[in-house]
Amino acid sequence: MNYTERLEKVAVLGAAGKMGSGIVLLTAMEMADLSLEPGNRSRDFALQAIDISEPALSGLLKYLRGQVRRAAEKKTIWLRGAYADRADLVENEEMIGQYIEDVLAVVRPTTRLEAAYGAGLVFEAASENPDLKVRLLGQIRAENQKDAWFLTNTSSIPIHELDEKAGLGGRIIGFHFYNPPAVQKLVEVIRAKSTRPELADFAGQYAKKLRKTVVPSNDVAGFIGNGHFMRDALYGIAEVERLAGEFGFIDAVYMINKVSQDFLIRPMGIFQLVDYVGLDICRSILKVMSDRSIGAGLQSPLLDRLVASGVIGGQFADGSQKDGFLKYEKGRPAGTYDVETKAYVPLAGIAPRCDGRLGPLPASGKPWKSVIQVADRPGYLLGYFRDLRAMATLGADLAKRYGRKAKDAGLELVRDGVAEKSEDVNTVMLTGFYHAYGPVNSYFDE
C-alpha cells in the first residue's frame, strides 16, 4: 500500500478521549483532503472512531464540527482549489460548510472493536495500561484482514514490549502526540528495533503532512517527554517533603510550585502540571517506568497516598481543571491540599507568608508569557539568570537547585540512551511543554 491507500481505511481506538479526539480530527481532515484530490474521488475513505462510550462519541462529533470549521476558515484559498469543479459552491461559507460535511462523512463512530478488523492503519489511544493495550492490539492483529500497521500514542510503554506481547511482527511504531494533538506541534516518534522501515517512512510522511515537529526517542520506557517530566515532578515532590518539616506541607507545596513557575519562568508550576496530567496518570507512568527503565526509585509514596485519598486531578468533560495538589477556581489555583486534614487551605492565607520567605524575583524578572515574546530571548535569559545566581534568598536558592536538577535529568536521558542528544531533550521541553528554554543549559552553572 502507498500513503493514500494506507489512509483509506483507518481505525482510532479511544477515539472520544482527550488524545483520541484530536487524533481523529487531524486524521479525518488528512483523509478528507486526500479524498478531494482528482485521482482519489472514487475512493471510500472511512475512519472508524472506536470508543466504549456512546455519549462520548456523540460529544466527539460535536467537537469535530467546531474544530473543522476553525481549520476550514484558515484554508479558504486551498478550499477554492479543492472545490474548483463545484459550480454550486461560490462563497467561502459554502465551501467551508461543504468541507465540514466532507470531513464528518469520513468519520464512522462505533463502540465495536470489530470495526478495526478492516483497517489498514490503526491509531491506538487507549488508557496507559500495558495489559489493555496488548489485549486490544493483539485481538485486532489476529482478526485484521489488511495486514494493518499500528501507531500507538503511548507516552511511556516500550514499543518493543507491545510488539512482542501482541504479536504484531514489527507492524507498530510509537507516535506520541502531545496534548492537545490539534494544537501541539510536537510528536515523539519511537521505533522499536523490530519496527518495519516502511512503517517508519509512513510515520515520517504523515507527521510532515500534519506539519508536526518530530523528535525521535529511543525505545526506553517513558521516552524523552515523560522521562524528564517524571524526574522533574519527583524532584519537586522531594523538595516539598524536605521543606515540610520546617514550613509545613501546604506552604512547601505553594513555594515549590511558585519557584518552578515564576523563578524558573515556566508556563505553570510543577504541581499545576501534575494536576493537569492527573496524579493517577502520573502514578501509572511512574509504575511503567520504574518496572522497566534504567535505574530504580522512580516512585512516590506521597503520590500514592494522595491518589488513595481520591486526590487525582485531571480534567472534567468540559476541559475545566479538577482539584489535585491545588484547588482551582475559574481555572486558577485557589488553594493547597493539606494531607493531614484532607481539606484545601485557601491561598489567600498561604501566599503572603510564603512570598515573604521566598523573597522577590530578580529586578529583571518577567512572567513566562512576556518572556516567550522577547525578541532576544537568549540574551534576556542570560541576564535574568545571572541576576538570579547573584541572589541569596530562599526563592533564588530553591530555583538554582531545581534548575541544576532539571539539567541533570536531561543529561541522564542522553547518558541512558533515551535521547540521542541533549538538543532533542531541549526541543521536547520547549515544544511539547512550552518551556522558555531547554533544561540542558549553562544558566545555573556556578
N, C-alpha and C positions, 0 to 999 in steps of 0.2 A: 504493500500500500504506500502511496505517496502521501504528502502532507494533507492534502484535501480529502483524500479517501479515508485517512485515519480519523479525521474530524467529522466524517459524515454521520457516524453513529457513536454517540458518546453517552456515558452514564456518570453521574456525580452522586457519590454516597455521602449522606449527611447534608443534603442539598439545602435544607432550610435553616441550618445552623449559622453561627456568626461567620465562620470561614466559608462554609459551603455555599451560602447565598452569594457571596462575592465571586466565587469560582464559577458558579452558574452564570452570573451576569457577564463576566468577561468572556467566558467560552461561548455562550449563546450569541453574543454580539459578533465574535470572530466567525462563528458558523454562519450567521446571517449575512455578514459581509462576503463570505465566500460564496454563498448561495446567489448573491446578486451579480457575480462575475458572469460574463456571457457564456462561458463554457460549462457553467455549473447549474444552469437554470432547470435542468431536468432532474437534478439530484434531490433526494428527500432527506434533508438534514434533520436529525432528531436528537435531542438531548433529554435523556431520561433523568429527571430530577427526583432522586430517591431519598425518602426520609420516613421515619416511623410515625410522624405526627401529621395527620391530615390538616388540622387547623394551622400548623406551622407552614405547610405547603401553600395554603391559601394566602397567608401573610407573605410568603415568598413572591407570589405573583404580583401582589400589590407593591412590594419593594422593587421588583424588576421594572414595572411600568414607570415608576417615578424616576429610577436611575437611568433607564434607557432614554427617557425624554431629555434628561440633563445632558447625556452624552450626545444625543442627536442634535441638540441645539448648538453644540460646539463643532459639528461636522457638516453644516449645511452645504458647503461647497462640494464636499465629497458626495453628499446625497444627490445633488443635482446631476453629477456624472453618473451615479449608480442608477438613477431613475430617468435617464435621458430619453429612453424609449417609451416612457409613460406619458402620453398626451393628457391624461386625466389628472396628472399631478403638476400643478403650476406654481402655487405658492409654497413658500418654505414650510408653513404649518402643515400643509397637506402632505409633504414629503416626510416631515417629522412624524406625523401620525401613522403614515404607512410603514415607516421604519420600525416604530414601536410594535406594530402588529406583526411585522415580519420576524422580529426577534422573539416575541412571545409565541409565535407559531412554532418556533423550533423547540420550545420547552414543553415537555410532557411530564407533569407532576404525577408521582405514584408512590405508594407505600410498599410495592412489591419488589423485592430484591431480584426476582426473576427477570425484571425489565433490563437488567445489566447483561443478561446472557447473550444478547445480540449486539453488544457494543464492541467497537474496535479499539476504543480508548475509555479507560475508567479512571476518574479522579476520585480519590478516597480522602474524605474529610470527616471521618467518624471520630468519636471521642478518643483521647490519647491513652488508649488501653491496648497493650500489645495483644492480648488474647482475643479481644473483639476484632481488631484489625486482621489478624491472621485468619480467624474464622470466616469473616466476610470475603477477604481476598481469595482464600482457598476455595470457598464454595463457588465463587464466580469463575475462577480458573477451571474448576472441574466441569462446569456446565457451559462455559462460554463457547460459542460457535465460530468466533472470528480471530482466535489467537490474539486476544486482547493485550494491549500494553497498559500498565498501571502507573499512574502518577500519584504518589502519596503525599499528603500535606503534613505528615508527622513532623513535629518540631523537636523530637528527641529520640525516637526509637530507631536503632540502626537499620539501614535498608537491607543489608545482607541477612539480618535476622528474619525480617518479614519475607524476604525472597525464599529463604531456605524452609521456613516453617509452613509457608503457604504453598510451596511447590511451584513457584512462578517461573523458574528456569531463566532468570535474568531479565524477565519482562517487566521490571519495576525500577523506578528511579524516584528519589526524593525531590519533590518540587514544593518547597516550603514557602508559601505566600505569607506575607506579614499582614497584620490586621489593621484596617480593613483592606482586603485584596484589591478592591476597586480604586482605592486611593494610594495605598502604599506602593512605592516604586521598587522595593527590594524583593528579590526572590533568592533564596538559598537553594542551589541545586546540588544534590548529593548522589553521587554514583557509587554503587557497590562495585566490588571487583568483578562481579558476575553480570552487571548491567550491560545489556546489549548495546554496541556502539550506535546502531541505527536509532535506538530509543533515545540515547543521549543527544544525537543530532536533532531529532524531532523536538526534544525539550528545549534545546537552544533556539530553534526556529520559532517555536511557539512563544517563548519568552520575548524574543525580538519583536514579533508581531504585536505583542501586548505592550511593548516599549518599557519593559522592566529592566532594572539594573540587576544583573546576575552576579552573585558571588558564589564560587564553588566552595563547598565544605567537604572535608573528608568524612568517611563513614564511621564516625565515633559518636556515641550517644550524647545527645544534647546539641551537637553540631556547634556552629560558631555563636549564633544568637543566644540560645538558652545556655550554652556553655559559659558565656560571660555574664549574662543576666542572673543566672542562679548563683554564681560565685559572688557577684555584686550584692545580691539580696542577702545571702548568708553572712557576708561581712557586715552589712547593715544591722542584721539581727544580732550578731555577736557584739557589736558596739552597743546596742541597746541593753543587752544583758550585762555588759561591763559597766555601763554608766548607771544602771538601775539601782545598784547598791548605794550610790551617792546621791542621786537625784530622784529616784523613784521611776517606775516603769513608764507611766504616762508622759512624764517630762522627757525621758530618754527617747521615746518614740517621736515626740514632737521635734526634739533637737536634731536627731539624725535625719528625719525627713526634711527638715529645713536646710540643714547643711548640704544634703545631697541634691537639693533643688537650687536653692539660692546661691550658696557659696560655690557650688560646682557648676552652676549655670546649666541646669538640665530642665527639660520641659515639665517634669513633675518629680516629686521626691520619691525615694526608693519604695516607701510604703504605699504611696499612691499607686505606683506602678504594680506592685504586688497585688493590691486590691483590684486594680483594673483587670489584670490577668485572672485573678481568683486565687485565694490561698489554697483551695483544694487542688486546683490545676497545678500550681507551683509545687505542691507536695507530690503530686503524681509524677511530674517531670523529674523532680529530685530522686524519686524512687527508681525511675528508669535509669537515670544517670549513675546513681550510687551502686546499682546492681551490675552495671556494665562498663562504666567509664574507667579510665586510668586514674588511679588514686581513690582513696576511700574518704569517708567522712562528709559526703555531700547530703547532709540531712539536718533537720532542725527539730528537736523536741518541742520547742516553743510553737513552731508552726503546727505540729501535730496536735498540741494541746488546744490551740485556737480553733482548728478545724473540728476537733471533737466537741468543742463548746458551741458549734454552729456559726462560728465567725468565718465566713468563706469568701466574701467579696464577690467579684464578677459583676455582670450587668443584668438588669431586668429586660423584659422583652422589648420595651421601648428604647433601650440603649442607655437608660439612666444607671448611675453607679450604685451598687449595693454597698452596705457598710462592711468594713473589714477591720484592718488595723485602725482606720479612721472612720468617722461618721461623716456622711455627706448630706448637704442641704443645697439644693439648686446646683448640683454638680461640683460644689466646692467643699473642701474639708471644713468640718464644723465641730469636731470632737475627736477624742482619742479613747480607744478601748482600754479599760482597766481590767487586767487579768484577775485581780483579786475580787473585785465587786461584780465583775461581769456586766458592767454598765459603761456607757460612754460619758466622758467628762468634757464639758464644753471647752473649746479652745480659748474662749474669752477669758477663762480663768487660768489658763496654762501659758498662753503666749507671752504676756508681759514679763513674767519672771524668767522664762526660758530665753527670750530675746535678750534680756539684760545679762544673763550668764554668758550667752554666746558672743555678745559684742557685735559691733556693726560690721557690715561689709566694707571692703576697701572703698575709698572715695571714688575710685574709677568703676565701681560695680554697677552693672546694668542687669535687668531681668532678661531671661532667655529670649523672649520674643523680640527684644531690641537687639540683642547680640547677633542673632541669626540674620539680621538685616544690615549689620555694619558692613560697609564696603570693604574695608581692610580687616576682615575678621581675625586672621592670624596675628596681625600687628596688635590689634586690641587685646587679644588673649594673652600675648606675651607680656604686655604691660599690666594687665589685670592680675595675672598670677605672680608676676614679680612683686606687685604690691601685697598680694596675699601672703607670699612667703616671708615678707618682712614683718608681718604682724605676729603677735604672741598671744592673741586672745584664744579662748576656748573654741570658738567657732572656726577660726583660722587653723588651729592645730588639728581639729577633727577633720576639716576639709583636706588638709595636706595628707593626713593618714589615709583618708578614703581615696584620694587621687592616686597615691602610690600603690594602694592595694588594687585599684582598678587596672593600673598598668601591669602589675604582676599577674593579674588574671588573664589579661590579653596575651602577655608573653608566654604564659603557661599553655594557652591554647596552641600557640605555634610550637612550643617545645614538645608538647604531647602529640603533635601531628594532627590536630583537629583542623587548624588553618594552615595554609601553605606559607603565608607571610603575614606580618603584623598589619600591613596595609589592608588585608582582607578583613581583619578584625575591626579596624577603624571604619571601613566602609559600611559594615553591618551596623555598627553602633550609630554612625552618622545618618545613614539612610533608613534603617529599619527602626531605630529608636529615637530618631530626630535629635541626637545629641549635637551640641555646638562644636564639638571636637572629638577626635578619637581618643580612646583610653591609653593607647601606646604613644606617649609624647614625652617631652622633656620639661613640662611645666612644673612638675613637683620635685625635680632633681635638686638635691642640696648642693 
